[in-house]
Amino acid sequence: GLSSSGDVKFTMSIRGPSSETVNPATRGSFTISRGNVQYASLPKSITNITLTGSFDMPSAPIGRKGIGSFGIDQFSATLGASGVSGTLHVANFDDPAVTASVSGSVNLAEVKDYYPLEEGTKLDGLLKMAVSLDGKAKAPQTMKAGGTMAFRNVTINTAGSARPVRNLNGIITFNNQIIESKELALAIG
Protein backbone atom coordinates (compact mmCIF):
# COMPACT_ATOMS: atom_id res chain seq x y z
CA GLY A 1 0.00 0.00 0.00
CA LEU A 2 3.01 2.32 -0.20
CA SER A 3 4.58 3.68 -3.38
CA SER A 4 7.69 5.78 -3.78
CA SER A 5 9.66 7.43 -6.52
CA GLY A 6 12.76 9.58 -6.88
CA ASP A 7 16.41 9.49 -7.76
CA VAL A 8 18.72 7.50 -5.48
CA LYS A 9 22.52 7.54 -5.70
CA PHE A 10 24.75 5.41 -3.52
CA THR A 11 28.51 4.97 -3.52
CA MET A 12 30.66 2.81 -1.27
CA SER A 13 34.31 1.88 -1.09
CA ILE A 14 36.02 -0.79 0.96
CA ARG A 15 39.80 -0.46 1.16
CA GLY A 16 42.58 -1.96 3.15
CA PRO A 17 43.47 -5.27 4.72
CA SER A 18 40.79 -7.66 5.92
CA SER A 19 41.66 -10.55 8.22
CA GLU A 20 40.69 -12.24 11.44
CA THR A 21 42.23 -9.29 13.32
CA VAL A 22 41.54 -6.20 11.19
CA ASN A 23 38.61 -4.72 9.29
CA PRO A 24 39.07 -2.68 6.11
CA ALA A 25 38.00 0.96 5.88
CA THR A 26 34.43 1.40 4.64
CA ARG A 27 33.18 4.72 3.33
CA GLY A 28 30.03 5.67 1.51
CA SER A 29 27.67 8.41 0.52
CA PHE A 30 24.03 8.51 -0.49
CA THR A 31 21.66 10.99 -2.06
CA ILE A 32 17.91 11.01 -2.61
CA SER A 33 16.42 13.73 -4.76
CA ARG A 34 12.96 14.43 -6.10
CA GLY A 35 11.63 11.81 -3.70
CA ASN A 36 7.94 11.13 -3.20
CA VAL A 37 6.16 8.69 -0.88
CA GLN A 38 2.43 7.97 -0.96
CA TYR A 39 0.17 5.57 0.88
CA ALA A 40 -2.34 4.14 -1.63
CA SER A 41 -5.29 4.77 0.68
CA LEU A 42 -4.45 8.45 1.25
CA PRO A 43 -5.00 11.46 -1.03
CA LYS A 44 -1.68 13.31 -0.54
CA SER A 45 2.00 12.44 -0.87
CA ILE A 46 5.09 13.38 1.05
CA THR A 47 6.95 15.18 -1.74
CA ASN A 48 10.21 16.93 -2.58
CA ILE A 49 12.20 14.56 -0.38
CA THR A 50 15.88 15.46 -0.47
CA LEU A 51 18.49 13.61 1.54
CA THR A 52 22.28 13.80 1.38
CA GLY A 53 24.54 11.87 3.71
CA SER A 54 27.60 9.75 4.29
CA PHE A 55 29.14 7.13 6.55
CA ASP A 56 32.72 6.25 7.44
CA MET A 57 34.31 3.39 9.36
CA PRO A 58 38.13 3.58 9.28
CA SER A 59 40.34 0.52 9.02
CA ALA A 60 40.96 -0.79 12.52
CA PRO A 61 41.59 -3.91 14.57
CA ILE A 62 38.40 -5.95 15.05
CA GLY A 63 36.65 -4.85 18.21
CA ARG A 64 38.21 -1.37 18.29
CA LYS A 65 35.82 1.09 19.87
CA GLY A 66 35.38 4.84 19.53
CA ILE A 67 35.34 5.01 15.73
CA GLY A 68 32.88 5.48 12.90
CA SER A 69 30.55 8.23 11.80
CA PHE A 70 27.22 8.68 10.06
CA GLY A 71 25.79 11.94 8.81
CA ILE A 72 22.76 13.38 7.13
CA ASP A 73 24.07 16.68 5.86
CA GLN A 74 20.74 17.74 4.42
CA PHE A 75 17.18 16.50 4.75
CA SER A 76 14.04 18.24 3.57
CA ALA A 77 10.52 17.21 2.65
CA THR A 78 7.16 18.76 1.87
CA LEU A 79 4.33 17.40 4.02
CA GLY A 80 1.12 18.50 2.34
CA ALA A 81 1.45 22.28 2.26
CA SER A 82 4.10 22.29 5.02
CA GLY A 83 7.83 21.67 4.99
CA VAL A 84 10.52 20.38 7.32
CA SER A 85 14.30 20.26 7.07
CA GLY A 86 17.13 19.10 9.24
CA THR A 87 20.54 17.56 9.77
CA LEU A 88 21.93 14.68 11.84
CA HIS A 89 25.53 13.68 12.60
CA VAL A 90 26.68 10.79 14.78
CA ALA A 91 30.33 10.08 15.64
CA ASN A 92 31.68 7.08 17.58
CA PHE A 93 29.06 4.34 17.34
CA ASP A 94 30.00 2.86 20.74
CA ASP A 95 29.52 6.12 22.67
CA PRO A 96 27.59 8.25 20.17
CA ALA A 97 28.12 11.98 19.99
CA VAL A 98 25.00 13.37 18.30
CA THR A 99 24.44 16.72 16.62
CA ALA A 100 20.98 17.29 15.15
CA SER A 101 18.68 20.08 14.07
CA VAL A 102 15.16 20.24 12.68
CA SER A 103 13.09 23.19 11.55
CA GLY A 104 9.88 23.80 9.69
CA SER A 105 6.16 23.82 10.13
CA VAL A 106 3.47 21.17 10.07
CA ASN A 107 -0.24 21.70 9.48
CA LEU A 108 -1.48 18.95 11.79
CA ALA A 109 -4.90 18.80 10.10
CA GLU A 110 -3.17 17.55 6.92
CA VAL A 111 -1.21 14.70 8.55
CA LYS A 112 -4.12 12.27 8.06
CA ASP A 113 -3.99 13.01 4.32
CA TYR A 114 -0.41 11.74 3.82
CA TYR A 115 0.30 9.49 6.84
CA PRO A 116 -2.02 6.79 8.25
CA LEU A 117 -3.03 7.62 11.79
CA GLU A 118 -4.40 5.20 14.38
CA GLU A 119 -8.18 5.00 14.18
CA GLY A 120 -9.77 7.58 16.46
CA THR A 121 -6.82 10.00 16.26
CA LYS A 122 -7.59 13.62 15.43
CA LEU A 123 -4.93 16.29 14.92
CA ASP A 124 -5.52 19.93 14.10
CA GLY A 125 -3.64 23.23 14.24
CA LEU A 126 -0.21 24.45 13.24
CA LEU A 127 3.16 23.55 14.76
CA LYS A 128 6.30 25.55 13.92
CA MET A 129 9.68 24.49 15.24
CA ALA A 130 13.39 25.20 15.18
CA VAL A 131 15.19 22.78 17.52
CA SER A 132 18.83 21.72 17.92
CA LEU A 133 20.59 19.06 19.98
CA ASP A 134 24.29 18.39 20.63
CA GLY A 135 25.95 15.94 23.00
CA LYS A 136 26.55 12.36 24.07
CA ALA A 137 23.57 10.02 23.69
CA LYS A 138 24.64 7.85 26.65
CA ALA A 139 24.88 10.93 28.91
CA PRO A 140 21.66 12.86 28.22
CA GLN A 141 22.35 15.26 31.10
CA THR A 142 25.32 16.62 29.11
CA MET A 143 23.25 17.31 25.97
CA LYS A 144 22.99 20.89 24.83
CA ALA A 145 19.48 21.50 23.52
CA GLY A 146 17.70 24.61 22.45
CA GLY A 147 15.00 25.94 20.23
CA THR A 148 11.54 27.28 19.78
CA MET A 149 8.20 25.57 19.28
CA ALA A 150 5.12 27.60 18.38
CA PHE A 151 1.59 26.23 18.57
CA ARG A 152 -1.52 27.70 16.97
CA ASN A 153 -4.92 26.14 17.70
CA VAL A 154 -3.40 22.68 18.21
CA THR A 155 -5.72 19.79 19.08
CA ILE A 156 -4.45 16.29 19.83
CA ASN A 157 -6.97 13.53 20.44
CA THR A 158 -6.26 9.79 20.31
CA ALA A 159 -8.63 6.88 20.79
CA GLY A 160 -7.07 6.20 24.19
CA SER A 161 -6.99 9.78 25.48
CA ALA A 162 -9.75 10.39 27.99
CA ARG A 163 -8.88 14.09 28.09
CA PRO A 164 -7.61 15.39 24.75
CA VAL A 165 -5.55 18.56 24.42
CA ARG A 166 -7.49 21.31 22.61
CA ASN A 167 -6.75 24.87 21.53
CA LEU A 168 -3.06 24.81 22.46
CA ASN A 169 -1.65 28.24 21.59
CA GLY A 170 1.63 29.92 22.42
CA ILE A 171 5.38 29.70 22.11
CA ILE A 172 7.84 27.59 24.08
CA THR A 173 11.50 28.62 23.96
CA PHE A 174 14.05 26.43 25.68
CA ASN A 175 17.73 25.76 26.27
CA ASN A 176 19.64 23.85 28.92
CA GLN A 177 19.05 26.53 31.53
CA ILE A 178 15.40 27.52 31.06
CA ILE A 179 12.10 26.65 29.50
CA GLU A 180 10.05 29.76 28.83
CA SER A 181 6.45 29.77 27.67
CA LYS A 182 4.90 32.89 26.24
CA GLU A 183 1.15 33.28 26.39
CA LEU A 184 0.69 29.52 26.53
CA ALA A 185 -2.96 28.45 26.80
CA LEU A 186 -4.74 25.16 26.31
CA ALA A 187 -7.85 23.21 27.22
CA ILE A 188 -7.65 19.66 28.56
CA GLY A 189 -10.79 17.61 28.34
FIPATOR-916740 format. One record per residue (C-alpha): residue number from 0; residue in three letters; z, y, x. Coordinates in pm, 1 decimal, padded with zeros to 6 digits, always signed. Last residue first. Layout:
  pos  code        pz        py        px
  NUM   Ala         Z         Y         X
...
***
This chain:
  pos  code        pz        py        px
  188   Gly  +02833.6  +01761.2  -01079.1
  187   Ile  +02856.4  +01966.0  -00764.8
  186   Ala  +02722.0  +02320.8  -00785.1
  185   Leu  +02630.5  +02516.2  -00473.9
  184   Ala  +02679.6  +02845.2  -00295.9
  183   Leu  +02652.9  +02951.8  +00069.2
  182   Glu  +02638.9  +03328.0  +00114.7
  181   Lys  +02624.1  +03289.1  +00489.7
  180   Ser  +02767.1  +02976.6  +00645.4
  179   Glu  +02883.2  +02975.7  +01004.9
  178   Ile  +02949.6  +02664.8  +01209.7
  177   Ile  +03105.7  +02751.7  +01540.4
  176   Gln  +03152.7  +02652.8  +01904.9
  175   Asn  +02892.5  +02384.5  +01963.5
  174   Asn  +02626.8  +02576.4  +01772.9
  173   Phe  +02568.4  +02642.6  +01405.5
  172   Thr  +02395.8  +02861.9  +01150.1
  171   Ile  +02407.9  +02759.1  +00783.8
  170   Ile  +02210.6  +02969.9  +00537.8
  169   Gly  +02242.0  +02992.5  +00162.5
  168   Asn  +02159.3  +02823.8  -00165.2
  167   Leu  +02245.7  +02480.8  -00306.4
  166   Asn  +02152.8  +02487.3  -00674.6
  165   Arg  +02260.6  +02130.7  -00748.6
  164   Val  +02441.5  +01856.5  -00555.4
  163   Pro  +02475.4  +01539.4  -00761.1
  162   Arg  +02809.1  +01409.2  -00888.1
  161   Ala  +02799.5  +01039.2  -00974.8
  160   Ser  +02547.8  +00977.8  -00699.5
  159   Gly  +02418.6  +00619.7  -00706.7
  158   Ala  +02078.6  +00687.6  -00862.9
  157   Thr  +02031.4  +00979.4  -00626.0
  156   Asn  +02043.5  +01352.8  -00696.9
  155   Ile  +01982.7  +01628.9  -00445.5
  154   Thr  +01908.3  +01978.8  -00571.7
  153   Val  +01821.0  +02267.8  -00339.8
  152   Asn  +01770.0  +02614.3  -00492.0
  151   Arg  +01696.6  +02770.2  -00151.7
  150   Phe  +01857.2  +02623.0  +00158.7
  149   Ala  +01838.0  +02760.2  +00512.1
  148   Met  +01927.7  +02556.8  +00819.7
  147   Thr  +01978.0  +02728.0  +01153.6
  146   Gly  +02023.4  +02593.6  +01500.4
  145   Gly  +02244.6  +02460.9  +01769.5
  144   Ala  +02352.2  +02149.5  +01948.5
  143   Lys  +02483.5  +02089.4  +02298.9
  142   Met  +02596.9  +01730.9  +02325.3
  141   Thr  +02910.9  +01662.4  +02531.9
  140   Gln  +03110.3  +01525.7  +02235.2
  139   Pro  +02822.3  +01285.7  +02166.0
  138   Ala  +02890.7  +01092.7  +02488.0
  137   Lys  +02665.4  +00785.5  +02464.1
  136   Ala  +02369.5  +01001.9  +02357.1
  135   Lys  +02406.7  +01235.9  +02655.4
  134   Gly  +02299.8  +01593.9  +02594.8
  133   Asp  +02062.6  +01838.8  +02428.8
  132   Leu  +01998.0  +01906.0  +02059.1
  131   Ser  +01791.8  +02171.7  +01883.0
  130   Val  +01752.1  +02278.0  +01518.5
  129   Ala  +01518.3  +02520.0  +01338.6
  128   Met  +01524.1  +02449.3  +00968.3
  127   Lys  +01391.6  +02555.0  +00629.9
  126   Leu  +01476.3  +02354.8  +00316.0
  125   Leu  +01323.6  +02445.1  -00021.3
  124   Gly  +01424.1  +02322.6  -00364.4
  123   Asp  +01410.4  +01993.1  -00551.6
  122   Leu  +01492.0  +01628.5  -00493.3
  121   Lys  +01543.3  +01361.8  -00759.0
  120   Thr  +01625.8  +00999.7  -00681.6
  119   Gly  +01645.6  +00758.3  -00976.9
  118   Glu  +01417.6  +00500.4  -00817.7
  117   Glu  +01437.5  +00520.1  -00439.9
  116   Leu  +01179.5  +00761.9  -00302.8
  115   Pro  +00824.5  +00678.6  -00202.3
  114   Tyr  +00683.8  +00949.0  +00030.5
  113   Tyr  +00381.7  +01174.0  -00041.1
  112   Asp  +00431.6  +01301.5  -00398.9
  111   Lys  +00806.4  +01227.2  -00412.1
  110   Val  +00855.1  +01470.5  -00121.1
  109   Glu  +00692.0  +01754.6  -00316.9
  108   Ala  +01010.2  +01880.2  -00490.0
  107   Leu  +01179.3  +01895.1  -00147.7
  106   Asn  +00947.7  +02170.3  -00023.9
  105   Val  +01007.3  +02116.8  +00346.8
  104   Ser  +01012.9  +02382.4  +00616.4
  103   Gly  +00968.8  +02380.0  +00988.5
  102   Ser  +01155.1  +02319.3  +01308.9
  101   Val  +01268.4  +02024.0  +01515.6
  100   Ser  +01406.8  +02007.7  +01868.3
   99   Ala  +01514.6  +01728.8  +02098.1
   98   Thr  +01661.8  +01671.5  +02444.4
   97   Val  +01830.2  +01336.9  +02500.3
   96   Ala  +01999.2  +01198.3  +02811.9
   95   Pro  +02017.1  +00825.1  +02759.3
   94   Asp  +02267.4  +00612.3  +02952.3
   93   Asp  +02074.3  +00286.0  +02999.5
   92   Phe  +01734.3  +00433.8  +02905.8
   91   Asn  +01758.0  +00707.9  +03167.6
   90   Ala  +01563.8  +01007.9  +03033.0
   89   Val  +01478.3  +01079.5  +02667.7
   88   His  +01260.1  +01367.8  +02553.3
   87   Leu  +01184.5  +01467.8  +02193.2
   86   Thr  +00976.8  +01756.0  +02054.1
   85   Gly  +00924.2  +01910.0  +01712.5
   84   Ser  +00706.5  +02025.6  +01430.0
   83   Val  +00732.5  +02037.9  +01051.8
   82   Gly  +00499.4  +02166.9  +00782.5
   81   Ser  +00501.8  +02228.5  +00409.9
   80   Ala  +00226.0  +02227.7  +00145.5
   79   Gly  +00233.7  +01849.7  +00112.1
   78   Leu  +00402.3  +01739.6  +00433.4
   77   Thr  +00187.2  +01875.6  +00715.8
   76   Ala  +00264.9  +01720.8  +01051.8
   75   Ser  +00356.6  +01824.2  +01404.5
   74   Phe  +00475.2  +01650.4  +01718.2
   73   Gln  +00441.5  +01774.0  +02074.2
   72   Asp  +00586.0  +01668.0  +02406.9
   71   Ile  +00712.7  +01337.6  +02275.7
   70   Gly  +00881.2  +01193.5  +02578.5
   69   Phe  +01006.2  +00868.3  +02722.4
   68   Ser  +01179.9  +00823.0  +03055.4
   67   Gly  +01289.9  +00547.6  +03287.8
   66   Ile  +01573.3  +00501.5  +03534.2
   65   Gly  +01952.6  +00483.6  +03538.2
   64   Lys  +01986.7  +00109.3  +03582.0
   63   Arg  +01829.3  -00137.4  +03820.5
   62   Gly  +01821.3  -00485.0  +03664.7
   61   Ile  +01504.7  -00594.5  +03839.9
   60   Pro  +01456.8  -00390.9  +04159.1
   59   Ala  +01252.0  -00078.5  +04095.9
   58   Ser  +00901.7  +00051.9  +04033.6
   57   Pro  +00928.1  +00357.9  +03812.7
   56   Met  +00936.4  +00338.7  +03430.6
   55   Asp  +00743.9  +00624.5  +03272.2
   54   Phe  +00655.4  +00713.4  +02914.2
   53   Ser  +00428.8  +00974.5  +02759.8
   52   Gly  +00371.1  +01187.4  +02453.7
   51   Thr  +00138.2  +01379.8  +02227.8
   50   Leu  +00154.2  +01361.2  +01849.1
   49   Thr  -00047.4  +01546.1  +01588.5
   48   Ile  -00037.5  +01455.6  +01220.0
   47   Asn  -00257.7  +01693.3  +01021.4
   46   Thr  -00173.8  +01518.2  +00695.5
   45   Ile  +00104.5  +01337.9  +00508.7
   44   Ser  -00086.6  +01243.7  +00199.9
   43   Lys  -00054.0  +01330.9  -00167.9
   42   Pro  -00102.6  +01146.1  -00499.9
   41   Leu  +00125.5  +00845.3  -00445.3
   40   Ser  +00068.4  +00476.5  -00528.5
   39   Ala  -00163.0  +00414.4  -00233.6
   38   Tyr  +00088.0  +00556.9  +00017.0
   37   Gln  -00095.5  +00796.9  +00242.5
   36   Val  -00088.5  +00868.7  +00615.9
   35   Asn  -00319.8  +01112.7  +00793.7
   34   Gly  -00369.9  +01180.8  +01162.9
   33   Arg  -00610.4  +01443.0  +01296.2
   32   Ser  -00476.2  +01373.5  +01642.5
   31   Ile  -00260.9  +01100.9  +01791.1
   30   Thr  -00206.2  +01098.9  +02165.8
   29   Phe  -00048.7  +00850.8  +02403.1
   28   Ser  +00051.6  +00840.6  +02767.2
   27   Gly  +00150.9  +00567.2  +03003.3
   26   Arg  +00332.8  +00472.2  +03318.4
   25   Thr  +00464.2  +00140.3  +03442.5
   24   Ala  +00587.5  +00096.3  +03799.5
   23   Pro  +00610.6  -00267.7  +03907.4
   22   Asn  +00928.5  -00471.9  +03861.4
   21   Val  +01118.5  -00620.3  +04153.7
   20   Thr  +01331.8  -00928.8  +04222.9
   19   Glu  +01144.3  -01223.6  +04069.0
   18   Ser  +00821.6  -01054.6  +04165.7
   17   Ser  +00592.1  -00765.6  +04078.6
   16   Pro  +00471.8  -00527.1  +04347.4
   15   Gly  +00315.2  -00196.3  +04258.4
   14   Arg  +00115.6  -00046.0  +03979.7
   13   Ile  +00096.1  -00079.4  +03601.8
   12   Ser  -00109.0  +00188.1  +03430.8
   11   Met  -00126.7  +00281.2  +03066.1
   10   Thr  -00351.6  +00496.6  +02850.9
    9   Phe  -00351.8  +00540.8  +02474.9
    8   Lys  -00570.2  +00753.8  +02251.9
    7   Val  -00548.5  +00750.0  +01872.2
    6   Asp  -00776.2  +00948.6  +01641.5
    5   Gly  -00687.8  +00958.0  +01275.9
    4   Ser  -00651.8  +00743.5  +00966.4
    3   Ser  -00378.5  +00578.3  +00769.2
    2   Ser  -00337.7  +00367.6  +00457.5
    1   Leu  -00020.4  +00231.8  +00300.5
    0   Gly  +00000.0  +00000.0  +00000.0
***
